[in-house]
Amino acid sequence: MVRADVVELLCERPGAHGVFETPLLNTRKVYCEVKSVGQNEVYQARAAGLNPEYKLRLTHSFEYQGEKLCDFHGIRYAIVRTYMDEKDGIELIIQRTEGNADVQ
C-alpha cells in the first residue's frame, strides 16, 4: 500500500554562516509516496554503518535538487541515498540525524 504525504526538503542558504551557530536553511515542501525500505537494503546499509528508516518517492526527479536533509513528520532526517526510477521519479532513502536518534 502506497501512502501519499509531504516532505520538507532542506538546503543550506548561501552565505548563511557567520554569527549564527547553526546554518540557516531554505525549505521546500513536496509531495511524496512513503514506501518501506527493503529488508536486503536495510541489511546492506547497516553493514555500512547506516540505518535507513523510510524510502520516499517523489513523482518527478526535478523536484529533488541535491538536498542533504529533510524534515518528515517533524523529525530531521539525512538523505543517505537517491535512486532514479524508470518513470522519471526519484526515491530518497532517509535516516534520522544524530540529534534526532531518540525522538519519537
N, C-alpha and C positions, 0 to 999 in steps of 0.2 A: 504494500500500500504506500503510495506516494503522498506526502503531506506538503501543502503549499505554506510558505512562511516568508518572513522578511529578515534579511541580514544587513547589518550596517558595516560597510567596508571602510577601513580607516587607513589614511596615509599621512605621513608627516608633512606639515606645512613648510614650504621652502622658507628658509631664513627665520624659522621659529625658535631657534636656540638663543641663548644669551642669558637674560636674567631669570628665566623660568627653569625650575628644577626638572620638570618633565616637558618633553616637546609638545607643541600644540598640534592638533590633528585635524585634517579635513575629513569629513564623513559623507558617505553617500549610502542611501538605503536602496536596496534592490530586492526583487522577488527571487525566491529560490525554492527548490524542492528539497526536502530533507530525506536523506537516504541513510541506511546503515552502512558502516564500514565493514567490508567483508572479513570473515574470520581469518583467511590466509593473509590478507593485507595487515590485519592487526598483529598477527604473529611476526611477520616480517618487519613491521615498524618497531615493535617492541625490542626485537633483536638489535635494531639500530638506535635504541635509546629514545624512541618516540612513543607517544601514547595517543593515537588518533581517536576522537570521540564521534565525530559526525562527518558525513560526506554531504556537501551542499551543492546542488546542481543549479547553475544559472543557465537560463534558456539560450542566451546569446553570449558568445565568448567576448564580444566587445564590452560587455558590462563589467568585466574584470580588467583592471588597469594596473596590475602588478602589486596590489596592496599586500602587505605582510601581516596585517592584523585585522580582526573583525570583532564586532560585538554581536552576540547571538543570545537572545533571551536574557539580556542584562549581564552577560558574562563575557569577559575578554578572552579571545582565542587567537592563537597564532595560526596562520595559514602555512601548513608544512609541505603541501604538495598540491599541484594542479594537474588536471588531465583534460585535454580537449576530446570531446566525444564525436561520433560520426554525424551528429545532427547539428553541428556548429555551436553546441553548448559547451560549457566548461564545468568540471567538477572541482570543488575545493575541499581538500581534506584538512580538517582543523583539529587542534588540541588546545587545551587550556594553557594560558600563560602561567608562569611560576607564581605570580601573586594571586592567582585565582584557583590554585590547585585544590583547596578545600572548600570552596564556595559552592553551595547547593542552590 
